[in-house]
């Protein structure tokens, strides 16, 4: 019996792409933490910004050309949450820089 599924939909291909995404993300997170620790600049805000940048880079570099798996469509919520936290960090840093009488 011949299956109607394409080669892109096979579980092994999806698993491989998902694993490549996870490995890329984890590599970026560990490398970012290591570099910040070596520079003695390991703060959660800097780590968050570097992690978000790396996550967005990995999302774009591992994006499929033709079909988008369902697990990748859920990444938009994680990206939106990361951008909201990034905006919070930026606003907080700006408020620290401003003199007390400005606001």
Backbone atoms as SQL, in Angstrom:
CREATE TABLE atoms (id INTEGER PRIMARY KEY, chain TEXT, resi INTEGER, resn TEXT, atom TEXT, x REAL, y REAL, z REAL);
INSERT INTO atoms VALUES
  (1, 'A', 1, 'UNK', 'N', 0.840, -1.166, 0.000),
  (2, 'A', 1, 'UNK', 'CA', 0.000, 0.000, 0.000),
  (3, 'A', 1, 'UNK', 'C', 0.897, 1.246, 0.000),
  (4, 'A', 2, 'UNK', 'N', 0.572, 2.226, -0.800),
  (5, 'A', 2, 'UNK', 'CA', 1.355, 3.448, -0.933),
  (6, 'A', 2, 'UNK', 'C', 0.749, 4.528, -0.056),
  (7, 'A', 3, 'UNK', 'N', 1.598, 5.207, 0.665),
  (8, 'A', 3, 'UNK', 'CA', 1.137, 6.276, 1.538),
  (9, 'A', 3, 'UNK', 'C', 1.040, 7.578, 0.763),
  (10, 'A', 4, 'UNK', 'N', 0.090, 8.427, 1.143),
  (11, 'A', 4, 'UNK', 'CA', -0.111, 9.714, 0.483),
  (12, 'A', 4, 'UNK', 'C', 0.689, 10.831, 1.152),
  (13, 'A', 5, 'UNK', 'N', 1.438, 10.521, 2.170),
  (14, 'A', 5, 'UNK', 'CA', 2.195, 11.540, 2.888),
  (15, 'A', 5, 'UNK', 'C', 3.447, 11.908, 2.099),
  (16, 'A', 6, 'UNK', 'N', 3.814, 13.153, 2.151),
  (17, 'A', 6, 'UNK', 'CA', 5.026, 13.592, 1.462),
  (18, 'A', 6, 'UNK', 'C', 6.244, 13.340, 2.344),
  (19, 'A', 7, 'UNK', 'N', 7.414, 13.503, 1.777),
  (20, 'A', 7, 'UNK', 'CA', 8.653, 13.273, 2.519),
  (21, 'A', 7, 'UNK', 'C', 8.850, 14.297, 3.626),
  (22, 'A', 8, 'UNK', 'N', 8.264, 15.479, 3.467),
  (23, 'A', 8, 'UNK', 'CA', 8.422, 16.527, 4.470),
  (24, 'A', 8, 'UNK', 'C', 7.615, 16.212, 5.727),
  (25, 'A', 9, 'UNK', 'N', 6.529, 15.481, 5.587),
  (26, 'A', 9, 'UNK', 'CA', 5.641, 15.203, 6.713),
  (27, 'A', 9, 'UNK', 'C', 6.064, 13.989, 7.536),
  (28, 'A', 10, 'UNK', 'N', 7.114, 13.309, 7.160),
  (29, 'A', 10, 'UNK', 'CA', 7.494, 12.118, 7.903),
  (30, 'A', 10, 'UNK', 'C', 7.966, 12.490, 9.298),
  (31, 'A', 11, 'UNK', 'N', 7.674, 11.647, 10.274),
  (32, 'A', 11, 'UNK', 'CA', 8.060, 11.955, 11.653),
  (33, 'A', 11, 'UNK', 'C', 9.560, 12.122, 11.831),
  (34, 'A', 12, 'UNK', 'N', 10.360, 11.361, 11.105),
  (35, 'A', 12, 'UNK', 'CA', 11.808, 11.471, 11.288),
  (36, 'A', 12, 'UNK', 'C', 12.325, 12.833, 10.824),
  (37, 'A', 13, 'UNK', 'N', 11.752, 13.380, 9.749),
  (38, 'A', 13, 'UNK', 'CA', 12.171, 14.690, 9.260),
  (39, 'A', 13, 'UNK', 'C', 11.755, 15.784, 10.240),
  (40, 'A', 14, 'UNK', 'N', 10.540, 15.679, 10.753),
  (41, 'A', 14, 'UNK', 'CA', 10.061, 16.662, 11.724),
  (42, 'A', 14, 'UNK', 'C', 10.884, 16.597, 12.996),
  (43, 'A', 15, 'UNK', 'N', 11.174, 15.396, 13.461),
  (44, 'A', 15, 'UNK', 'CA', 11.967, 15.229, 14.672),
  (45, 'A', 15, 'UNK', 'C', 13.364, 15.791, 14.467),
  (46, 'A', 16, 'UNK', 'N', 13.967, 15.548, 13.311),
  (47, 'A', 16, 'UNK', 'CA', 15.298, 16.052, 13.029),
  (48, 'A', 16, 'UNK', 'C', 15.325, 17.574, 13.021),
  (49, 'A', 17, 'UNK', 'N', 14.336, 18.188, 12.399),
  (50, 'A', 17, 'UNK', 'CA', 14.276, 19.655, 12.370),
  (51, 'A', 17, 'UNK', 'C', 14.045, 20.225, 13.757),
  (52, 'A', 18, 'UNK', 'N', 13.201, 19.587, 14.523),
  (53, 'A', 18, 'UNK', 'CA', 12.946, 20.045, 15.892),
  (54, 'A', 18, 'UNK', 'C', 14.194, 19.906, 16.746),
  (55, 'A', 19, 'UNK', 'N', 14.903, 18.806, 16.604),
  (56, 'A', 19, 'UNK', 'CA', 16.134, 18.610, 17.355),
  (57, 'A', 19, 'UNK', 'C', 17.188, 19.633, 16.947),
  (58, 'A', 20, 'UNK', 'N', 17.276, 19.933, 15.660),
  (59, 'A', 20, 'UNK', 'CA', 18.227, 20.931, 15.191),
  (60, 'A', 20, 'UNK', 'C', 17.895, 22.297, 15.797),
  (61, 'A', 21, 'UNK', 'N', 16.621, 22.629, 15.881),
  (62, 'A', 21, 'UNK', 'CA', 16.188, 23.887, 16.495),
  (63, 'A', 21, 'UNK', 'C', 16.552, 23.928, 17.968),
  (64, 'A', 22, 'UNK', 'N', 16.282, 22.853, 18.692),
  (65, 'A', 22, 'UNK', 'CA', 16.565, 22.804, 20.124),
  (66, 'A', 22, 'UNK', 'C', 18.066, 22.855, 20.378),
  (67, 'A', 23, 'UNK', 'N', 18.842, 22.126, 19.595),
  (68, 'A', 23, 'UNK', 'CA', 20.298, 22.135, 19.764),
  (69, 'A', 23, 'UNK', 'C', 20.857, 23.527, 19.478),
  (70, 'A', 24, 'UNK', 'N', 20.366, 24.179, 18.440),
  (71, 'A', 24, 'UNK', 'CA', 20.823, 25.531, 18.125),
  (72, 'A', 24, 'UNK', 'C', 20.492, 26.519, 19.224),
  (73, 'A', 25, 'UNK', 'N', 19.291, 26.426, 19.761),
  (74, 'A', 25, 'UNK', 'CA', 18.874, 27.326, 20.835),
  (75, 'A', 25, 'UNK', 'C', 19.693, 27.090, 22.103),
  (76, 'A', 26, 'UNK', 'N', 19.854, 25.839, 22.481),
  (77, 'A', 26, 'UNK', 'CA', 20.611, 25.533, 23.696),
  (78, 'A', 26, 'UNK', 'C', 22.084, 25.922, 23.545),
  (79, 'A', 27, 'UNK', 'N', 22.642, 25.726, 22.359),
  (80, 'A', 27, 'UNK', 'CA', 24.034, 26.122, 22.127),
  (81, 'A', 27, 'UNK', 'C', 24.190, 27.625, 22.291),
  (82, 'A', 28, 'UNK', 'N', 23.248, 28.382, 21.733),
  (83, 'A', 28, 'UNK', 'CA', 23.316, 29.843, 21.852),
  (84, 'A', 28, 'UNK', 'C', 23.187, 30.273, 23.315),
  (85, 'A', 29, 'UNK', 'N', 22.255, 29.677, 24.055),
  (86, 'A', 29, 'UNK', 'CA', 22.056, 30.043, 25.455),
  (87, 'A', 29, 'UNK', 'C', 23.304, 29.745, 26.288),
  (88, 'A', 30, 'UNK', 'N', 23.881, 28.574, 26.100),
  (89, 'A', 30, 'UNK', 'CA', 25.070, 28.216, 26.874),
  (90, 'A', 30, 'UNK', 'C', 26.264, 29.080, 26.483),
  (91, 'A', 31, 'UNK', 'N', 26.428, 29.333, 25.184),
  (92, 'A', 31, 'UNK', 'CA', 27.538, 30.178, 24.738),
  (93, 'A', 31, 'UNK', 'C', 27.372, 31.609, 25.257),
  (94, 'A', 32, 'UNK', 'N', 26.153, 32.120, 25.238),
  (95, 'A', 32, 'UNK', 'CA', 25.899, 33.468, 25.756),
  (96, 'A', 32, 'UNK', 'C', 26.195, 33.572, 27.238),
  (97, 'A', 33, 'UNK', 'N', 25.770, 32.573, 28.007),
  (98, 'A', 33, 'UNK', 'CA', 26.038, 32.578, 29.447),
  (99, 'A', 33, 'UNK', 'C', 27.533, 32.462, 29.711),
  (100, 'A', 34, 'UNK', 'N', 28.227, 31.638, 28.938),
  (101, 'A', 34, 'UNK', 'CA', 29.662, 31.475, 29.116),
  (102, 'A', 34, 'UNK', 'C', 30.419, 32.761, 28.794),
  (103, 'A', 35, 'UNK', 'N', 30.060, 33.409, 27.691),
  (104, 'A', 35, 'UNK', 'CA', 30.734, 34.657, 27.317),
  (105, 'A', 35, 'UNK', 'C', 30.468, 35.741, 28.357),
  (106, 'A', 36, 'UNK', 'N', 29.240, 35.858, 28.817),
  (107, 'A', 36, 'UNK', 'CA', 28.939, 36.858, 29.844),
  (108, 'A', 36, 'UNK', 'C', 29.681, 36.559, 31.144),
  (109, 'A', 37, 'UNK', 'N', 29.789, 35.291, 31.492),
  (110, 'A', 37, 'UNK', 'CA', 30.522, 34.927, 32.712),
  (111, 'A', 37, 'UNK', 'C', 32.009, 35.231, 32.557),
  (112, 'A', 38, 'UNK', 'N', 32.565, 34.951, 31.378),
  (113, 'A', 38, 'UNK', 'CA', 33.984, 35.239, 31.150),
  (114, 'A', 38, 'UNK', 'C', 34.264, 36.739, 31.162),
  (115, 'A', 39, 'UNK', 'N', 33.318, 37.529, 30.721),
  (116, 'A', 39, 'UNK', 'CA', 33.473, 38.984, 30.727),
  (117, 'A', 39, 'UNK', 'C', 33.081, 39.607, 32.063),
  (118, 'A', 40, 'UNK', 'N', 32.672, 38.761, 33.009),
  (119, 'A', 40, 'UNK', 'CA', 32.230, 39.205, 34.336),
  (120, 'A', 40, 'UNK', 'C', 31.065, 40.197, 34.219),
  (121, 'A', 41, 'UNK', 'N', 30.159, 39.913, 33.289),
  (122, 'A', 41, 'UNK', 'CA', 29.007, 40.782, 33.053),
  (123, 'A', 41, 'UNK', 'C', 27.707, 39.982, 33.099),
  (124, 'A', 42, 'UNK', 'N', 27.703, 38.896, 33.850),
  (125, 'A', 42, 'UNK', 'CA', 26.538, 38.016, 33.871),
  (126, 'A', 42, 'UNK', 'C', 25.436, 38.625, 34.727),
  (127, 'A', 43, 'UNK', 'N', 24.488, 39.269, 34.062),
  (128, 'A', 43, 'UNK', 'CA', 23.289, 39.817, 34.692),
  (129, 'A', 43, 'UNK', 'C', 22.093, 39.210, 33.978),
  (130, 'A', 44, 'UNK', 'N', 21.006, 39.056, 34.690),
  (131, 'A', 44, 'UNK', 'CA', 19.856, 38.415, 34.071),
  (132, 'A', 44, 'UNK', 'C', 19.296, 39.235, 32.921),
  (133, 'A', 45, 'UNK', 'N', 19.381, 40.560, 32.977),
  (134, 'A', 45, 'UNK', 'CA', 18.858, 41.383, 31.885),
  (135, 'A', 45, 'UNK', 'C', 19.684, 41.212, 30.618),
  (136, 'A', 46, 'UNK', 'N', 21.009, 41.219, 30.756),
  (137, 'A', 46, 'UNK', 'CA', 21.868, 41.012, 29.592),
  (138, 'A', 46, 'UNK', 'C', 21.692, 39.609, 29.021),
  (139, 'A', 47, 'UNK', 'N', 21.599, 38.630, 29.911),
  (140, 'A', 47, 'UNK', 'CA', 21.389, 37.264, 29.449),
  (141, 'A', 47, 'UNK', 'C', 20.054, 37.137, 28.714),
  (142, 'A', 48, 'UNK', 'N', 19.032, 37.803, 29.206),
  (143, 'A', 48, 'UNK', 'CA', 17.728, 37.764, 28.555),
  (144, 'A', 48, 'UNK', 'C', 17.794, 38.367, 27.150),
  (145, 'A', 49, 'UNK', 'N', 18.463, 39.502, 27.016),
  (146, 'A', 49, 'UNK', 'CA', 18.561, 40.164, 25.712),
  (147, 'A', 49, 'UNK', 'C', 19.352, 39.300, 24.733),
  (148, 'A', 50, 'UNK', 'N', 20.486, 38.769, 25.183),
  (149, 'A', 50, 'UNK', 'CA', 21.292, 37.918, 24.314),
  (150, 'A', 50, 'UNK', 'C', 20.539, 36.644, 23.947),
  (151, 'A', 51, 'UNK', 'N', 19.809, 36.091, 24.893),
  (152, 'A', 51, 'UNK', 'CA', 19.028, 34.883, 24.624),
  (153, 'A', 51, 'UNK', 'C', 17.924, 35.149, 23.604),
  (154, 'A', 52, 'UNK', 'N', 17.253, 36.286, 23.726),
  (155, 'A', 52, 'UNK', 'CA', 16.186, 36.618, 22.784),
  (156, 'A', 52, 'UNK', 'C', 16.746, 36.821, 21.382),
  (157, 'A', 53, 'UNK', 'N', 17.865, 37.525, 21.284),
  (158, 'A', 53, 'UNK', 'CA', 18.484, 37.727, 19.970),
  (159, 'A', 53, 'UNK', 'C', 18.871, 36.385, 19.360),
  (160, 'A', 54, 'UNK', 'N', 19.493, 35.537, 20.140),
  (161, 'A', 54, 'UNK', 'CA', 19.882, 34.219, 19.647),
  (162, 'A', 54, 'UNK', 'C', 18.694, 33.370, 19.263),
  (163, 'A', 55, 'UNK', 'N', 17.639, 33.427, 20.067),
  (164, 'A', 55, 'UNK', 'CA', 16.431, 32.659, 19.761),
  (165, 'A', 55, 'UNK', 'C', 15.831, 33.102, 18.429),
  (166, 'A', 56, 'UNK', 'N', 15.771, 34.413, 18.206),
  (167, 'A', 56, 'UNK', 'CA', 15.222, 34.918, 16.946),
  (168, 'A', 56, 'UNK', 'C', 16.102, 34.524, 15.766),
  (169, 'A', 57, 'UNK', 'N', 17.416, 34.530, 15.952),
  (170, 'A', 57, 'UNK', 'CA', 18.328, 34.113, 14.884),
  (171, 'A', 57, 'UNK', 'C', 18.127, 32.634, 14.567),
  (172, 'A', 58, 'UNK', 'N', 18.036, 31.794, 15.597),
  (173, 'A', 58, 'UNK', 'CA', 17.844, 30.356, 15.381),
  (174, 'A', 58, 'UNK', 'C', 16.493, 30.087, 14.723),
  (175, 'A', 59, 'UNK', 'N', 15.458, 30.819, 15.120),
  (176, 'A', 59, 'UNK', 'CA', 14.139, 30.650, 14.491),
  (177, 'A', 59, 'UNK', 'C', 14.223, 30.938, 12.998),
  (178, 'A', 60, 'UNK', 'N', 14.917, 32.001, 12.628),
  (179, 'A', 60, 'UNK', 'CA', 15.023, 32.356, 11.212),
  (180, 'A', 60, 'UNK', 'C', 15.928, 31.399, 10.444),
  (181, 'A', 61, 'UNK', 'N', 17.016, 30.974, 11.049),
  (182, 'A', 61, 'UNK', 'CA', 17.941, 30.092, 10.341),
  (183, 'A', 61, 'UNK', 'C', 17.398, 28.680, 10.147),
  (184, 'A', 62, 'UNK', 'N', 16.504, 28.249, 11.018),
  (185, 'A', 62, 'UNK', 'CA', 15.954, 26.899, 10.905),
  (186, 'A', 62, 'UNK', 'C', 14.553, 26.888, 10.308),
  (187, 'A', 63, 'UNK', 'N', 14.097, 28.008, 9.778),
  (188, 'A', 63, 'UNK', 'CA', 12.749, 28.079, 9.210),
  (189, 'A', 63, 'UNK', 'C', 12.660, 27.237, 7.939),
  (190, 'A', 64, 'UNK', 'N', 11.622, 26.417, 7.823),
  (191, 'A', 64, 'UNK', 'CA', 11.451, 25.635, 6.600),
  (192, 'A', 64, 'UNK', 'C', 11.005, 26.525, 5.445),
  (193, 'A', 65, 'UNK', 'N', 11.296, 26.094, 4.235),
  (194, 'A', 65, 'UNK', 'CA', 10.970, 26.897, 3.065),
  (195, 'A', 65, 'UNK', 'C', 9.521, 26.739, 2.620),
  (196, 'A', 66, 'UNK', 'N', 9.004, 25.526, 2.649),
  (197, 'A', 66, 'UNK', 'CA', 7.681, 25.277, 2.072),
  (198, 'A', 66, 'UNK', 'C', 6.566, 25.151, 3.097),
  (199, 'A', 67, 'UNK', 'N', 6.713, 24.226, 3.995),
  (200, 'A', 67, 'UNK', 'CA', 5.658, 23.947, 4.969),
  (201, 'A', 67, 'UNK', 'C', 6.093, 24.375, 6.361),
  (202, 'A', 68, 'UNK', 'N', 5.138, 24.824, 7.154),
  (203, 'A', 68, 'UNK', 'CA', 5.425, 25.196, 8.542),
  (204, 'A', 68, 'UNK', 'C', 4.763, 24.181, 9.468),
  (205, 'A', 69, 'UNK', 'N', 5.569, 23.445, 10.236),
  (206, 'A', 69, 'UNK', 'CA', 4.976, 22.488, 11.179),
  (207, 'A', 69, 'UNK', 'C', 4.207, 23.211, 12.279),
  (208, 'A', 70, 'UNK', 'N', 3.300, 22.495, 12.914),
  (209, 'A', 70, 'UNK', 'CA', 2.468, 23.111, 13.946),
  (210, 'A', 70, 'UNK', 'C', 3.279, 23.596, 15.135),
  (211, 'A', 71, 'UNK', 'N', 4.333, 22.900, 15.481),
  (212, 'A', 71, 'UNK', 'CA', 5.118, 23.338, 16.637),
  (213, 'A', 71, 'UNK', 'C', 5.784, 24.681, 16.371),
  (214, 'A', 72, 'UNK', 'N', 6.087, 24.992, 15.113),
  (215, 'A', 72, 'UNK', 'CA', 6.716, 26.276, 14.805),
  (216, 'A', 72, 'UNK', 'C', 5.702, 27.417, 14.819),
  (217, 'A', 73, 'UNK', 'N', 4.441, 27.125, 14.574),
  (218, 'A', 73, 'UNK', 'CA', 3.437, 28.189, 14.619),
  (219, 'A', 73, 'UNK', 'C', 3.214, 28.671, 16.051),
  (220, 'A', 74, 'UNK', 'N', 3.502, 27.805, 17.017),
  (221, 'A', 74, 'UNK', 'CA', 3.357, 28.205, 18.420),
  (222, 'A', 74, 'UNK', 'C', 4.509, 29.063, 18.915),
  (223, 'A', 75, 'UNK', 'N', 5.574, 29.147, 18.153),
  (224, 'A', 75, 'UNK', 'CA', 6.726, 29.953, 18.561),
  (225, 'A', 75, 'UNK', 'C', 6.404, 31.441, 18.585),
  (226, 'A', 76, 'UNK', 'N', 5.395, 31.865, 17.822),
  (227, 'A', 76, 'UNK', 'CA', 5.062, 33.290, 17.791),
  (228, 'A', 76, 'UNK', 'C', 4.655, 33.800, 19.173),
  (229, 'A', 77, 'UNK', 'N', 4.045, 32.942, 19.994),
  (230, 'A', 77, 'UNK', 'CA', 3.651, 33.355, 21.341),
  (231, 'A', 77, 'UNK', 'C', 4.882, 33.509, 22.227),
  (232, 'A', 78, 'UNK', 'N', 5.844, 32.632, 22.066),
  (233, 'A', 78, 'UNK', 'CA', 7.082, 32.733, 22.819),
  (234, 'A', 78, 'UNK', 'C', 7.876, 33.968, 22.397),
  (235, 'A', 79, 'UNK', 'N', 7.876, 34.254, 21.106),
  (236, 'A', 79, 'UNK', 'CA', 8.551, 35.451, 20.598),
  (237, 'A', 79, 'UNK', 'C', 7.861, 36.709, 21.128),
  (238, 'A', 80, 'UNK', 'N', 6.537, 36.725, 21.114),
  (239, 'A', 80, 'UNK', 'CA', 5.797, 37.890, 21.621),
  (240, 'A', 80, 'UNK', 'C', 6.081, 38.110, 23.104),
  (241, 'A', 81, 'UNK', 'N', 6.114, 37.046, 23.878),
  (242, 'A', 81, 'UNK', 'CA', 6.439, 37.170, 25.305),
  (243, 'A', 81, 'UNK', 'C', 7.853, 37.682, 25.511),
  (244, 'A', 82, 'UNK', 'N', 8.788, 37.173, 24.724),
  (245, 'A', 82, 'UNK', 'CA', 10.164, 37.643, 24.822),
  (246, 'A', 82, 'UNK', 'C', 10.299, 39.108, 24.467),
  (247, 'A', 83, 'UNK', 'N', 9.568, 39.549, 23.453),
  (248, 'A', 83, 'UNK', 'CA', 9.623, 40.965, 23.073),
  (249, 'A', 83, 'UNK', 'C', 8.994, 41.860, 24.135),
  (250, 'A', 84, 'UNK', 'N', 7.948, 41.387, 24.794),
  (251, 'A', 84, 'UNK', 'CA', 7.358, 42.160, 25.892),
  (252, 'A', 84, 'UNK', 'C', 8.324, 42.304, 27.063),
  (253, 'A', 85, 'UNK', 'N', 8.996, 41.229, 27.412),
  (254, 'A', 85, 'UNK', 'CA', 9.979, 41.293, 28.490),
  (255, 'A', 85, 'UNK', 'C', 11.141, 42.189, 28.082),
  (256, 'A', 86, 'UNK', 'N', 11.564, 42.113, 26.817),
  (257, 'A', 86, 'UNK', 'CA', 12.627, 42.975, 26.315),
  (258, 'A', 86, 'UNK', 'C', 12.214, 44.443, 26.418),
  (259, 'A', 87, 'UNK', 'N', 10.980, 44.760, 26.056),
  (260, 'A', 87, 'UNK', 'CA', 10.491, 46.134, 26.164),
  (261, 'A', 87, 'UNK', 'C', 10.499, 46.593, 27.618),
  (262, 'A', 88, 'UNK', 'N', 10.123, 45.719, 28.533),
  (263, 'A', 88, 'UNK', 'CA', 10.158, 46.042, 29.960),
  (264, 'A', 88, 'UNK', 'C', 11.576, 46.356, 30.414),
  (265, 'A', 89, 'UNK', 'N', 12.538, 45.560, 29.980),
  (266, 'A', 89, 'UNK', 'CA', 13.942, 45.778, 30.354),
  (267, 'A', 89, 'UNK', 'C', 14.432, 47.109, 29.804),
  (268, 'A', 90, 'UNK', 'N', 14.086, 47.423, 28.572),
  (269, 'A', 90, 'UNK', 'CA', 14.516, 48.682, 27.956),
  (270, 'A', 90, 'UNK', 'C', 13.916, 49.877, 28.707),
  (271, 'A', 91, 'UNK', 'N', 12.638, 49.821, 29.001),
  (272, 'A', 91, 'UNK', 'CA', 11.988, 50.922, 29.726),
  (273, 'A', 91, 'UNK', 'C', 12.605, 51.080, 31.112),
  (274, 'A', 92, 'UNK', 'N', 12.872, 49.978, 31.775),
  (275, 'A', 92, 'UNK', 'CA', 13.482, 50.041, 33.100),
  (276, 'A', 92, 'UNK', 'C', 14.873, 50.662, 33.053),
  (277, 'A', 93, 'UNK', 'N', 15.654, 50.281, 32.041),
  (278, 'A', 93, 'UNK', 'CA', 17.003, 50.863, 31.888),
  (279, 'A', 93, 'UNK', 'C', 16.927, 52.358, 31.584),
  (280, 'A', 94, 'UNK', 'N', 15.979, 52.758, 30.757),
  (281, 'A', 94, 'UNK', 'CA', 15.818, 54.190, 30.435),
  (282, 'A', 94, 'UNK', 'C', 15.427, 54.973, 31.677),
  (283, 'A', 95, 'UNK', 'N', 14.533, 54.414, 32.491),
  (284, 'A', 95, 'UNK', 'CA', 14.130, 55.094, 33.720),
  (285, 'A', 95, 'UNK', 'C', 15.284, 55.200, 34.722),
  (286, 'A', 96, 'UNK', 'N', 16.209, 54.248, 34.704),
  (287, 'A', 96, 'UNK', 'CA', 17.386, 54.344, 35.577),
  (288, 'A', 96, 'UNK', 'C', 18.324, 55.451, 35.123),
  (289, 'A', 97, 'UNK', 'N', 18.398, 55.691, 33.829),
  (290, 'A', 97, 'UNK', 'CA', 19.322, 56.699, 33.289),
  (291, 'A', 97, 'UNK', 'C', 18.774, 58.108, 33.490),
  (292, 'A', 98, 'UNK', 'N', 17.477, 58.281, 33.369),
  (293, 'A', 98, 'UNK', 'CA', 16.869, 59.608, 33.492),
  (294, 'A', 98, 'UNK', 'C', 17.051, 60.180, 34.892),
  (295, 'A', 99, 'UNK', 'N', 17.239, 61.494, 34.971),
  (296, 'A', 99, 'UNK', 'CA', 17.309, 62.117, 36.299),
  (297, 'A', 99, 'UNK', 'C', 15.971, 62.021, 37.031),
  (298, 'A', 100, 'UNK', 'N', 15.962, 62.075, 38.356),
  (299, 'A', 100, 'UNK', 'CA', 14.735, 61.887, 39.133),
  (300, 'A', 100, 'UNK', 'C', 13.636, 62.909, 38.853),
  (301, 'A', 101, 'UNK', 'N', 13.939, 64.127, 38.486),
  (302, 'A', 101, 'UNK', 'CA', 12.918, 65.153, 38.297),
  (303, 'A', 101, 'UNK', 'C', 12.240, 65.118, 36.932),
  (304, 'A', 102, 'UNK', 'N', 12.677, 64.276, 36.019),
  (305, 'A', 102, 'UNK', 'CA', 12.129, 64.282, 34.658),
  (306, 'A', 102, 'UNK', 'C', 10.715, 63.715, 34.621),
  (307, 'A', 103, 'UNK', 'N', 10.460, 62.671, 35.374),
  (308, 'A', 103, 'UNK', 'CA', 9.114, 62.063, 35.340),
  (309, 'A', 103, 'UNK', 'C', 8.266, 62.604, 36.406);
